[in-house]
Amino acid sequence: MASNSDSIYNVLTYIHRNPQKVTFIPQVNSNVVAIGVPDSVTVSDPEIYFPANHLLVSRMDDDFLAKNGDLLADFFERTTSSKLDYQEVWITTGYVTAEKTYLVELSFE
């Protein structure tokens, strides 16, 4: 499953460590954070995890949430959700060719 790959982990870690090099996209939904990552960032197997001009949606499995809770907490704090925590995380990824940008969207449920 794409949401549990090292590729996704590495992109999330890059965003966490380099927030000044990515674009946080304003969202209407309070439980969502969306980020544009320049395609100059090296991504493993982008054709699998970031399909060109298509979206890939996956639910992150419980093991990924347990192992990466601190990393995901950073993204959750960027939402405007009034909830104190979340039970599930859905990730949407894609590659926007016209913008030369990888899209990463996390939805905290």
C-alpha positions, 0 to 999 in steps of 0.5 A, a space after each residue: 500500500 502506497 501510504 506505508 512506503 518508505 517513499 511516503 515516509 521520506 517525503 513527509 520527513 522532507 516536508 517536516 525538516 524543510 517547511 520553508 522549501 514547500 508550499 502549504 496550500 490553504 484548505 477549506 476543511 479543518 482536518 486537512 493539510 495539503 502541501 506542494 513539494 517541488 519536483 526537484 526533491 528526489 522521490 523514490 518510485 514517483 510513478 507509483 506513489 505520485 502518479 502524473 495528473 492523477 490522485 492516489 488515495 490510501 488509508 495509512 495503516 495502524 503500524 505506520 501511525 504508531 511508528 510515526 506518531 510524532 511526525 504526523 503530530 506535526 502535520 495535525 498541528 497545522 490543521 484547524 481541527 477542533 478535535 484533540 486527536 484522530 483515529 485514521 489518516 488518509 493520504 492523497 498524493 499525485 504529481 501536478 505536471 503543469 506546476 512541477 509539484 508533488 501534491 501531498 494531502 493528509 486528512 485526519 479523521 
